[in-house]
């Protein structure tokens, strides 16, 4: 039997197809709550551990859903027959019907969303999308629901906020691109990392590149072959933790990556970015970041991607003052303490314990 008082249960999935963003941002919140004395449990499919292996070293319990029939409150709450303090649902496939069924067991329900396309039965609704407005959810949540909207509430691990000052300091003056970070998260569809790596190396004979790949290491052999062809210029990092990722972003003069959760990590550290939309739910975020000058948007991954990346990279290399402008714009969007703010809201909703 698991503890029930001061317990938060996260329902989130991860896989090579959907990526690890849902679980990663929930882990950021779990770390803050654990530090405040909470018991944290995650419920998800078996692919979660393979896709986000850091969950095994996090201060949480992971309950694997071996059978889809187990994903019901009646089945799951056998672990907490006396109920739980808070349920967090971060899942595109779950809506008000799933949340409502938890009402007898959960004192507070937090729904995490970024689509604003379905009904919720929750007490708190978190959408960390840049520019999200109250009216986007006015007809989708109960009247008593408190909306936590925008990048102030972005769920990020502590190292990003801690390294913010150091990262911004080194970007306040114009500099050449000497180090590039390429990272597309756990869902590297279409071998996009390989194409991005080859394009950067071909367009700049001196730049060093850090490549971050997911835990499952798709196309790892290709990356290694490219690295061997460019001795001393390519470093491959596999399944790294938040501390290592924050350090890599801090040291990068430019990032190339997707426009999901990592967008907020890059903004906290003021990292200029060439961004690519790799999933439909990233499109609005990507467009807004591009409009405010925080990134150069390459749009979708398609047949023209390599040529466009080479062109835009050359533009930034030839006009490095743009890197400073992009960094300043990005740094104003997100400050990195969203997990703390959300944890406070949960505690207040649960009576402040």
C-alpha positions as CSV (number, residue, x, y, z in Angstrom):
1,X,0.0,0.0,0.0
2,X,1.3,3.4,-1.0
3,X,1.0,6.6,1.2
4,X,-2.1,8.7,0.4
5,X,-1.7,11.9,2.4
6,X,0.4,14.5,0.7
7,X,0.5,12.3,-2.4
8,X,0.4,13.5,-6.0
9,X,-0.2,11.0,-8.9
10,X,0.9,12.0,-12.4
11,X,-0.7,10.4,-15.5
12,X,1.6,10.9,-18.4
13,X,3.0,8.9,-21.2
14,X,6.2,8.9,-23.4
15,X,7.4,7.0,-26.4
16,X,9.5,7.3,-29.5
17,X,6.4,8.4,-31.3
18,X,5.0,11.0,-28.9
19,X,8.3,12.1,-27.4
20,X,9.1,12.6,-23.8
21,X,7.9,16.1,-23.2
22,X,4.8,15.2,-21.1
23,X,6.8,13.1,-18.6
24,X,9.8,15.5,-18.5
25,X,7.7,18.5,-17.5
26,X,5.8,16.5,-15.0
27,X,9.2,15.3,-13.5
28,X,10.2,19.0,-13.1
29,X,7.1,19.5,-10.9
30,X,7.6,16.2,-9.1
31,X,11.1,17.3,-8.0
32,X,9.8,20.5,-6.5
33,X,7.0,18.8,-4.7
34,X,9.3,16.0,-3.4
35,X,11.6,18.7,-1.9
36,X,8.5,20.0,-0.1
37,X,7.8,16.6,1.5
38,X,5.3,15.2,-1.1
39,X,5.1,11.6,-2.2
40,X,5.1,11.4,-6.0
41,X,3.9,8.6,-8.3
42,X,3.8,8.3,-12.1
43,X,1.4,6.1,-14.0
44,X,2.3,5.4,-17.6
45,X,2.9,2.9,-20.4
46,X,6.0,0.7,-20.4
47,X,7.7,2.9,-23.1
48,X,8.0,5.7,-20.5
49,X,11.1,4.1,-18.9
50,X,12.8,3.5,-22.2
51,X,12.1,7.0,-23.5
52,X,12.7,9.0,-20.3
53,X,15.1,6.7,-18.3
54,X,15.8,9.5,-15.8
55,X,12.5,8.6,-14.2
56,X,14.2,5.6,-12.6
57,X,16.6,7.9,-10.7
58,X,13.9,10.5,-9.8
59,X,12.3,10.6,-6.4
60,X,9.1,9.0,-7.7
61,X,7.3,5.7,-7.9
62,X,6.6,4.4,-11.4
63,X,3.5,2.3,-11.9
64,X,3.5,0.6,-15.4
65,X,0.2,0.1,-17.2
66,X,0.7,-3.4,-18.6
67,X,-2.9,-3.4,-19.8
68,X,-5.0,-0.5,-21.1
69,X,-7.8,-1.8,-18.9
70,X,-5.8,-0.9,-15.9
71,X,-6.0,2.8,-16.8
72,X,-9.1,3.5,-14.7
73,X,-9.4,5.3,-11.4
74,X,-11.0,2.2,-9.9
75,X,-7.9,0.1,-10.8
76,X,-5.3,2.6,-10.0
77,X,-6.8,3.8,-6.7
78,X,-6.4,0.3,-5.3
79,X,-2.9,1.7,-4.5
80,X,-4.4,4.6,-2.6
81,X,-7.8,3.4,-1.2
82,X,-8.0,6.4,1.1
83,X,-7.6,8.8,-1.8
84,X,-4.8,11.2,-2.8
85,X,-4.1,14.9,-2.4
86,X,-3.6,15.7,-6.1
87,X,-4.0,14.1,-9.6
88,X,-2.0,15.6,-12.5
89,X,-3.1,14.6,-15.9
90,X,-0.8,15.5,-18.8
91,X,-2.2,13.5,-21.7
92,X,-3.8,14.4,-25.0
93,X,-5.9,11.3,-24.9
94,X,-7.6,12.1,-21.5
95,X,-10.4,14.7,-20.9
96,X,-13.1,15.6,-18.5
97,X,-14.6,12.1,-18.3
98,X,-11.3,10.6,-17.1
99,X,-10.7,13.5,-14.7
100,X,-14.3,13.3,-13.3
101,X,-13.9,9.7,-12.5
102,X,-11.1,10.5,-10.1
103,X,-13.2,13.0,-8.1
104,X,-13.9,10.5,-5.3
105,X,-10.2,9.9,-4.7
106,X,-8.4,13.2,-5.6
107,X,-8.8,16.4,-3.5
108,X,-7.3,18.6,-6.3
109,X,-7.1,17.8,-10.0
110,X,-4.5,19.6,-12.2
111,X,-4.9,19.2,-16.0
112,X,-1.8,20.1,-18.2
113,X,-2.7,21.0,-21.7
114,X,-1.4,23.0,-24.7
115,X,-4.1,22.3,-27.3
116,X,-7.2,24.0,-25.8
117,X,-9.4,21.6,-27.8
118,X,-11.3,19.5,-25.2
119,X,-13.3,19.8,-22.0
120,X,-11.7,19.4,-18.6
121,X,-13.0,18.7,-15.1
122,X,-10.2,20.1,-13.1
123,X,-9.5,22.6,-10.3
124,X,-6.3,23.9,-11.9
125,X,-5.5,24.1,-15.6
126,X,-1.9,24.7,-16.7
127,X,-1.1,25.7,-20.3
128,X,2.5,27.1,-20.6
129,X,2.0,28.2,-24.2
130,X,3.5,31.6,-24.9
131,X,0.6,34.1,-25.4
132,X,-2.2,31.8,-24.2
133,X,-5.3,33.7,-23.2
134,X,-8.0,33.1,-20.7
135,X,-10.7,33.0,-23.3
136,X,-9.1,30.0,-24.9
137,X,-10.3,27.9,-22.0
138,X,-13.4,29.8,-20.9
139,X,-15.8,27.2,-22.3
140,X,-13.6,24.2,-21.6
141,X,-13.2,24.2,-17.8
142,X,-15.5,24.5,-14.7
143,X,-16.2,28.0,-13.4
144,X,-14.2,27.3,-10.2
145,X,-11.1,26.2,-12.2
146,X,-8.0,28.5,-11.8
147,X,-6.1,29.0,-15.0
148,X,-2.3,29.0,-15.0
149,X,-1.4,30.3,-18.4
150,X,1.7,31.3,-20.1
151,X,5.4,30.8,-19.8
152,X,5.6,32.1,-16.2
153,X,4.3,28.6,-15.4
154,X,6.6,26.6,-17.7
155,X,7.6,23.4,-15.9
156,X,11.4,23.3,-16.1
157,X,14.0,21.6,-13.9
158,X,16.1,23.7,-11.5
159,X,19.4,23.8,-13.4
160,X,18.0,26.0,-16.1
161,X,17.1,28.8,-13.7
162,X,20.3,28.4,-11.8
163,X,22.5,28.8,-15.0
164,X,20.4,31.6,-16.4
165,X,22.7,34.5,-15.2
166,X,25.9,32.8,-16.4
167,X,24.3,32.0,-19.8
168,X,23.0,35.5,-20.4
169,X,26.2,37.2,-19.3
170,X,28.2,35.5,-22.1
171,X,25.7,36.5,-24.7
172,X,25.6,40.3,-24.1
173,X,28.3,41.0,-26.6
174,X,28.5,40.0,-30.3
175,X,30.3,36.8,-30.9
176,X,30.9,34.3,-33.6
177,X,29.2,30.9,-33.7
178,X,31.8,28.5,-32.3
179,X,29.6,25.8,-30.8
180,X,26.2,24.5,-32.0
181,X,23.8,22.3,-30.0
182,X,21.5,20.0,-32.0
183,X,18.7,18.3,-30.0
184,X,15.3,17.1,-31.2
185,X,14.3,15.3,-28.0
186,X,13.0,11.7,-27.7
187,X,11.1,11.7,-31.0
188,X,13.6,12.2,-33.8
189,X,11.2,11.5,-36.7
190,X,12.6,11.3,-40.2
191,X,16.2,11.2,-39.2
192,X,16.1,15.0,-38.8
193,X,19.2,15.1,-36.5
194,X,21.4,13.4,-39.1
195,X,20.4,15.9,-41.8
196,X,20.8,18.9,-39.4
197,X,24.2,17.7,-38.4
198,X,25.4,17.2,-41.9
199,X,24.1,20.6,-43.0
200,X,25.9,22.5,-40.2
201,X,29.2,20.7,-40.7
202,X,29.1,21.3,-44.4
203,X,28.3,25.0,-44.0
204,X,31.0,25.7,-41.4
205,X,34.4,24.0,-41.4
206,X,35.4,25.2,-38.0
207,X,32.3,24.9,-35.8
208,X,32.0,22.3,-33.0
209,X,28.7,20.5,-32.6
210,X,27.1,18.8,-29.6
211,X,24.4,16.3,-30.6
212,X,21.9,15.1,-28.0
213,X,20.1,11.9,-28.8
214,X,17.3,10.1,-26.9
215,X,17.7,7.1,-24.7
216,X,16.8,4.7,-27.4
217,X,19.6,6.0,-29.6
218,X,17.9,6.0,-33.0
219,X,20.5,6.5,-35.8
220,X,23.3,6.5,-33.3
221,X,25.6,4.6,-35.7
222,X,25.0,7.3,-38.4
223,X,26.0,10.1,-35.9
224,X,29.2,8.2,-35.0
225,X,30.2,7.8,-38.6
226,X,29.7,11.5,-39.2
227,X,31.7,12.2,-36.1
228,X,34.6,10.0,-37.3
229,X,34.6,12.0,-40.6
230,X,35.0,15.2,-38.7
231,X,37.6,14.4,-36.0
232,X,37.3,16.5,-32.8
233,X,34.3,18.5,-34.0
234,X,31.3,16.4,-33.0
235,X,30.4,15.2,-29.5
236,X,27.5,12.8,-29.1
237,X,25.5,12.9,-25.8
238,X,22.9,10.2,-25.1
239,X,20.1,10.2,-22.6
240,X,21.5,13.1,-20.5
241,X,19.9,14.6,-17.5
242,X,18.7,18.2,-16.9
243,X,21.9,19.4,-15.4
244,X,23.9,18.2,-18.5
245,X,21.4,19.6,-20.9
246,X,21.4,23.0,-19.2
247,X,25.2,23.1,-19.3
248,X,25.2,22.2,-23.0
249,X,22.7,25.0,-23.7
250,X,24.7,27.4,-21.7
251,X,27.8,26.7,-23.7
252,X,26.1,26.8,-27.1
253,X,26.2,29.9,-29.3
254,X,23.3,28.5,-31.3
255,X,20.8,25.7,-31.0
256,X,19.0,23.7,-33.6
257,X,16.0,21.9,-32.4
258,X,12.3,21.3,-32.1
259,X,9.7,23.7,-30.7
260,X,8.4,21.7,-27.8
261,X,9.3,21.9,-24.1
262,X,12.9,22.6,-25.0
263,X,11.8,26.0,-26.4
264,X,11.3,27.2,-22.8
265,X,14.6,25.8,-21.7
266,X,16.4,27.7,-24.4
267,X,14.5,30.9,-23.6
268,X,15.5,30.8,-19.9
269,X,19.1,30.6,-21.0
270,X,18.8,33.0,-23.9
271,X,20.0,30.6,-26.5
272,X,19.5,31.8,-30.1
273,X,17.7,29.0,-32.0
274,X,16.9,27.7,-35.5
275,X,13.6,26.0,-34.7
276,X,11.8,23.3,-36.6
277,X,8.1,22.3,-36.1
278,X,8.2,18.5,-35.6
279,X,4.6,18.1,-34.3
280,X,1.4,20.0,-34.9
281,X,1.0,21.0,-31.3
282,X,4.3,23.0,-31.6
283,X,3.1,25.2,-34.4
284,X,1.5,28.1,-32.5
285,X,4.5,28.3,-30.0
286,X,7.0,28.3,-32.9
287,X,5.2,31.1,-34.8
288,X,4.9,33.3,-31.7
289,X,8.6,32.8,-30.8
290,X,9.6,33.7,-34.3
291,X,7.3,36.8,-34.3
292,X,9.0,38.2,-31.2
293,X,12.5,37.5,-32.5
294,X,13.4,34.7,-30.1
295,X,14.1,32.2,-32.9
296,X,14.4,31.7,-36.6
297,X,11.6,29.4,-37.7
298,X,12.4,26.9,-40.4
299,X,8.8,25.6,-40.3
300,X,8.2,21.9,-40.9
301,X,10.7,19.2,-41.7
302,X,10.4,18.6,-45.4
303,X,12.5,18.1,-48.5
304,X,13.7,21.7,-48.4
305,X,14.8,21.6,-44.8
306,X,18.5,21.0,-45.4
307,X,18.8,23.9,-47.9
308,X,16.9,26.3,-45.7
309,X,18.9,25.3,-42.6
310,X,22.2,25.9,-44.5
311,X,20.9,29.3,-45.7
312,X,19.7,30.6,-42.3
313,X,22.8,29.3,-40.6
314,X,24.9,31.2,-43.0
315,X,22.9,34.4,-42.4
316,X,23.5,34.1,-38.6
317,X,27.2,33.3,-39.1
318,X,27.7,36.4,-41.3
319,X,25.7,38.7,-39.1
320,X,26.5,37.7,-35.5
321,X,24.8,40.8,-34.0
322,X,21.5,39.0,-34.7
323,X,22.5,36.3,-32.1
324,X,22.6,39.0,-29.4
325,X,19.2,40.3,-30.5
326,X,17.7,36.8,-30.5
327,X,19.2,36.1,-27.1
328,X,17.7,39.2,-25.5
329,X,14.3,38.5,-27.0
330,X,14.3,34.9,-25.9
331,X,15.4,35.7,-22.3
332,X,12.3,37.9,-21.8
333,X,9.9,35.1,-22.5
334,X,10.6,32.6,-19.7
335,X,12.5,32.9,-16.4
336,X,12.6,29.3,-15.2
337,X,10.7,29.2,-11.9
338,X,7.3,27.9,-13.2
339,X,7.6,24.5,-11.4
340,X,7.9,26.4,-8.1
341,X,4.8,28.5,-8.8
342,X,2.7,25.6,-9.8
343,X,3.8,23.6,-6.8
344,X,2.6,26.5,-4.6
345,X,-0.8,26.5,-6.3
346,X,-1.2,22.8,-5.7
347,X,-0.3,23.1,-2.0
348,X,-2.7,26.0,-1.6
349,X,-5.5,24.0,-3.3
350,X,-4.8,21.0,-1.0
351,X,-5.0,23.1,2.2
352,X,-1.4,24.4,2.3
353,X,0.2,21.3,3.8
